Amino acid sequence: MISNKMKLSAKEILEKEFKTAMRGYKPEDVDKFLDDIIKDYEAFQHEMEELQQENIRLKKQLEETSRRPATQAAGTTNFDILKRLSNLEKHVFGNKLYE
């Protein structure tokens, strides 16, 4: 699921051939440098795939969370809690609280 915006694959970099010229670069140096690029490129592709999978997972999780009905506890405020506590104290202790 890698984006099509990437111009080259690691395989294309590996298989790229360069023409030699009279005063060209040392092929060994070019090959070594391309090997390093391939390693970085593969790591980049792997990280991109992981991030895309995580993105899909998080979108699904968000979708599932937004579909769930809001529970009563989720909408509870401090005022609601204090009011319930007061009612509970009145029920348990009755008028003894105010004596």
Secondary structure, DSSP 4 states (H G I P E B T S, - for coil): ---TT----HHHHHH------TT---HHHHHHHHHHHHHHHHHHHHHHHHHHHHHHHHHHHHHHHHHSPPPTTTT--HHHHHHHHHHHHHHHHGGGGG-
